[in-house]
Amino acid sequence: MLQIRELERALGRKQLELDYCKEVIAVITEEEGEDVVKKYKPKQ
């Protein structure tokens, strides 16, 4: 059970990080008028 709790906490932290990064990208996109995701998306 302890391992599950630790994994849930780690997942929660990563989700907060992801939400923060998405919000930063949205603000930059809005302020700069450029789609940052498209501009810096790796080419495959």
Backbone as JSON Lines, residues from 0, in Angstrom:
{"i":0,"aa":"M","n":[0.82,-1.21,0.0],"ca":[0.0,0.0,0.0],"c":[0.86,1.26,0.0]}
{"i":1,"aa":"L","n":[1.99,1.23,0.69],"ca":[2.86,2.4,0.77],"c":[3.38,2.77,-0.62]}
{"i":2,"aa":"Q","n":[3.73,1.76,-1.41],"ca":[4.25,2.02,-2.75],"c":[3.16,2.66,-3.62]}
{"i":3,"aa":"I","n":[1.94,2.22,-3.5],"ca":[0.84,2.8,-4.27],"c":[0.67,4.26,-3.9]}
{"i":4,"aa":"R","n":[0.71,4.56,-2.63],"ca":[0.57,5.94,-2.16],"c":[1.69,6.83,-2.7]}
{"i":5,"aa":"E","n":[2.91,6.31,-2.68],"ca":[4.05,7.06,-3.21],"c":[3.89,7.31,-4.71]}
{"i":6,"aa":"L","n":[3.44,6.3,-5.43],"ca":[3.23,6.45,-6.87],"c":[2.12,7.45,-7.17]}
{"i":7,"aa":"E","n":[1.07,7.43,-6.37],"ca":[-0.03,8.39,-6.55],"c":[0.46,9.81,-6.3]}
{"i":8,"aa":"R","n":[1.3,10.0,-5.3],"ca":[1.86,11.33,-5.02],"c":[2.75,11.8,-6.17]}
{"i":9,"aa":"A","n":[3.59,10.89,-6.66],"ca":[4.48,11.23,-7.78],"c":[3.66,11.6,-9.01]}
{"i":10,"aa":"L","n":[2.61,10.85,-9.26],"ca":[1.74,11.13,-10.39],"c":[1.06,12.49,-10.22]}
{"i":11,"aa":"G","n":[0.63,12.79,-9.02],"ca":[0.02,14.08,-8.73],"c":[0.98,15.23,-8.96]}
{"i":12,"aa":"R","n":[2.23,15.07,-8.54],"ca":[3.25,16.11,-8.77],"c":[3.5,16.31,-10.26]}
{"i":13,"aa":"K","n":[3.59,15.23,-10.98],"ca":[3.82,15.32,-12.43],"c":[2.64,15.97,-13.12]}
{"i":14,"aa":"Q","n":[1.43,15.69,-12.66],"ca":[0.25,16.31,-13.26],"c":[0.26,17.82,-13.0]}
{"i":15,"aa":"L","n":[0.66,18.23,-11.81],"ca":[0.76,19.66,-11.52],"c":[1.81,20.32,-12.42]}
{"i":16,"aa":"E","n":[2.94,19.65,-12.6],"ca":[3.99,20.15,-13.5],"c":[3.46,20.32,-14.91]}
{"i":17,"aa":"L","n":[2.76,19.31,-15.39],"ca":[2.21,19.34,-16.74],"c":[1.19,20.47,-16.88]}
{"i":18,"aa":"D","n":[0.31,20.62,-15.9],"ca":[-0.69,21.7,-15.93],"c":[0.0,23.06,-15.96]}
{"i":19,"aa":"Y","n":[1.05,23.21,-15.17],"ca":[1.8,24.46,-15.13],"c":[2.43,24.75,-16.49]}
{"i":20,"aa":"C","n":[3.08,23.75,-17.06],"ca":[3.73,23.93,-18.36],"c":[2.71,24.3,-19.44]}
{"i":21,"aa":"K","n":[1.56,23.66,-19.42],"ca":[0.52,23.97,-20.4],"c":[0.04,25.41,-20.24]}
{"i":22,"aa":"E","n":[-0.1,25.85,-19.0],"ca":[-0.54,27.23,-18.75],"c":[0.52,28.24,-19.2]}
{"i":23,"aa":"V","n":[1.79,27.94,-18.95],"ca":[2.87,28.82,-19.4],"c":[2.86,28.91,-20.93]}
{"i":24,"aa":"I","n":[2.69,27.8,-21.6],"ca":[2.64,27.79,-23.06],"c":[1.45,28.62,-23.55]}
{"i":25,"aa":"A","n":[0.31,28.48,-22.89],"ca":[-0.88,29.25,-23.29],"c":[-0.64,30.74,-23.12]}
{"i":26,"aa":"V","n":[-0.01,31.15,-22.03],"ca":[0.26,32.57,-21.79],"c":[1.25,33.11,-22.82]}
{"i":27,"aa":"I","n":[2.3,32.36,-23.08],"ca":[3.3,32.79,-24.07],"c":[2.65,32.9,-25.45]}
{"i":28,"aa":"T","n":[1.84,31.92,-25.81],"ca":[1.17,31.93,-27.1],"c":[0.27,33.16,-27.22]}
{"i":29,"aa":"E","n":[-0.46,33.46,-26.15],"ca":[-1.36,34.61,-26.16],"c":[-0.58,35.92,-26.25]}
{"i":30,"aa":"E","n":[0.47,36.04,-25.46],"ca":[1.24,37.29,-25.43],"c":[2.06,37.52,-26.69]}
{"i":31,"aa":"E","n":[2.61,36.46,-27.25],"ca":[3.48,36.58,-28.41],"c":[2.72,36.46,-29.73]}
{"i":32,"aa":"G","n":[1.49,35.95,-29.66],"ca":[0.7,35.78,-30.87],"c":[1.21,34.69,-31.79]}
{"i":33,"aa":"E","n":[1.98,33.76,-31.25],"ca":[2.53,32.65,-32.01],"c":[2.18,31.35,-31.33]}
{"i":34,"aa":"D","n":[1.97,30.32,-32.13],"ca":[1.7,29.01,-31.56],"c":[3.04,28.37,-31.2]}
{"i":35,"aa":"V","n":[3.39,28.46,-29.95],"ca":[4.68,27.97,-29.47],"c":[4.8,26.46,-29.67]}
{"i":36,"aa":"V","n":[3.73,25.73,-29.48],"ca":[3.78,24.29,-29.62],"c":[4.13,23.91,-31.04]}
{"i":37,"aa":"K","n":[3.47,24.51,-32.01],"ca":[3.77,24.19,-33.41],"c":[5.18,24.63,-33.79]}
{"i":38,"aa":"K","n":[5.6,25.79,-33.3],"ca":[6.89,26.33,-33.68],"c":[8.05,25.45,-33.19]}
{"i":39,"aa":"Y","n":[7.92,24.9,-32.0],"ca":[9.02,24.14,-31.41],"c":[8.78,22.64,-31.34]}
{"i":40,"aa":"K","n":[7.73,22.18,-31.98],"ca":[7.43,20.76,-31.97],"c":[8.51,20.01,-32.76]}
{"i":41,"aa":"P","n":[9.06,18.93,-32.19],"ca":[10.1,18.18,-32.91],"c":[9.55,17.6,-34.2]}
{"i":42,"aa":"K","n":[10.36,17.63,-35.24],"ca":[9.96,17.05,-36.52],"c":[10.26,15.56,-36.5]}
{"i":43,"aa":"Q","n":[9.34,14.81,-37.05],"ca":[9.5,13.35,-37.05],"c":[9.8,12.85,-38.43]}
